[in-house]
């Protein structure tokens, strides 16, 4: 529960950035809506299962945290984004309500627990599969800028602990999805170690290119932000002929 609490707090710096900018433009509320849906389902599952106090406590806290995140997002979001997020919020609440109504009307006792348990397992698998897009971006850009190591580490620890919790409690609806969470977490950490020095290498290449351009009488100013791989490509494209004396000054801003 302590590790899960830390994971729930992980987006804190993002929302501090939104608060400082007074705008959530460029960010998406979908991850927090999915997290709210997952925590709400697990809360209902724990209620049906009975005596699952650890699941109740952490997911109750998780629901509150995600609601705070979504509220902050809505407060600082543009009008169009507010409307879209509002509709998605209604969809999340409606989906939770449908699961509760369906399970109450068409199942009883252990069968109800089984149905909700399988739904929770499927949703958790989808949540654990979400970082695939980030992993693809890391491989494509050779940059770990948007995949912090500490977050990957805590997600892996969280998945490991909940796996053993489910294993010892013989609750395989909790244990099985966390096997996938552990595997994805390990892959993320491996990718981090593979590509963690790529940014430094790209910056070195940019500085060497700048020195080479200056030696040919070309003055350039490079501001390095974000994806240095794209910045390097922009510089190379801009200086196909560094010896051209007609190009006296060029500024590449990324």
C-alpha angles and dihedrals in degrees: 000000000000092000091045089051090054090050090051089053093049095097090057094102090051092056091044086056090049090050092050092048092042087222136086092197110137093030128094130223094204096094090054093046090051090048089050091050092049093047091047092051092048090049090054091045091053090049090054094044093050127212091039092129097157092054091046095049100047096041092046088054089043092055091052093048093048091048089053090050092049092047091052090047092052093046093056099032125108116255095259092051091047091056093047093047090047091055091046090050089054088049091053093048091045092050091050090049092049092052091050094046094044094049093047095048101041106030140045138197116334092001089061091050090049094051094048090042092056091047089051091049092052093047091048090051088053090049092050091047091054094087089063089090091052091047090051090051091051091052093045097047098029087226129120093195093119097038109066114200095224092056091049090048094051092045089053092047090047093051091047094051095046090048091057091043089055092042095052092042090045087235101142093174085070098035103048101055089049091061086066090044090054093049093049090047092053091048090050092052091047090051089050092056092045095052104024093102096043093092091053090050092049092049090051090051090049092052092047090050090050091052091048091050092049091050088058092052096262118128115207133176117205124190109194116209132150116333107033091181090066091043091054091049090051092052094047090049092049095051108045089143111032091176094064104118092196090070099075101162136010131172120204111195119187 
